[in-house]
Amino acid sequence: MGHVWHGEVLRAVCRIANGITVTDEVGGHSSMWFRVEHDGDQVWMPAIRIRPEQVENTTLPGGPG
């Protein structure tokens, strides 16, 4: 498992809106996931770990599902 650090820039490729719901440590939750490029790989990242204004203003295509 890899790590992404605060402030690290990732490039989103696509998103899914109805994935598995995850809850963070303060009780926020989301079922949206983004496929991002990280260290030469494409990995899924839950929207709960992305700034809300970036999640709301996306025009990415839907991912596989």
N, C-alpha and C positions, 0 to 999 in steps of 0.2 A: 504494500500500500504506500502511495506517495503522499507528499504533503504540499500544500499551497500556503504561502505565507501572506499575511496582510499586506496589501499594497502591490502584490504581484499582478502583472497584467496577463490576462488569458484571452484567447480569441474563441468566441462561441461559434459553433458550426450549425447547430440546430437545437430544437427544444421539444419536450413532450409536456403536455399540460395535465395528464392524468396518470402519472406514475405512482409508485409507492409513496405514501405520505410519511414524511420524517418530521420529528419534533426536535427542536434545539433545546439547549440547557435552560432557557428562560421561558419555555412554553410556546414559542412560535412554531407554526407548522406550515408545510407546503407539500403539494404533490407534483409541483412543476420541477423538471430537471433539464439541465443544459448539457449538451455534449461540447466539451471544450478541448482545445489543444494545449497539452502540457508536456514539456520535455520531449517533444517529438511524438507523443502518443495522443490518441483521442480518448478521453475519459468522461464519465458522467459526473456532474456536480449538482447537488440539490440547490434549488433556488433560495432556500432559507439561508444559504451562505453567500448570497449575492445581494448587493445594495438594492433596496426596493425600487428606486427610480430606474435602475438598469433593467430590472425584471419587467416593469410596467411599460417601458419604451422600446421593447424589442419587436423587430419585424422578421425574425428568423423563421425559416421553414420548419415544419413539423418533422420530427425524427421518426425512426422506425418504431413501430408499435402495433 
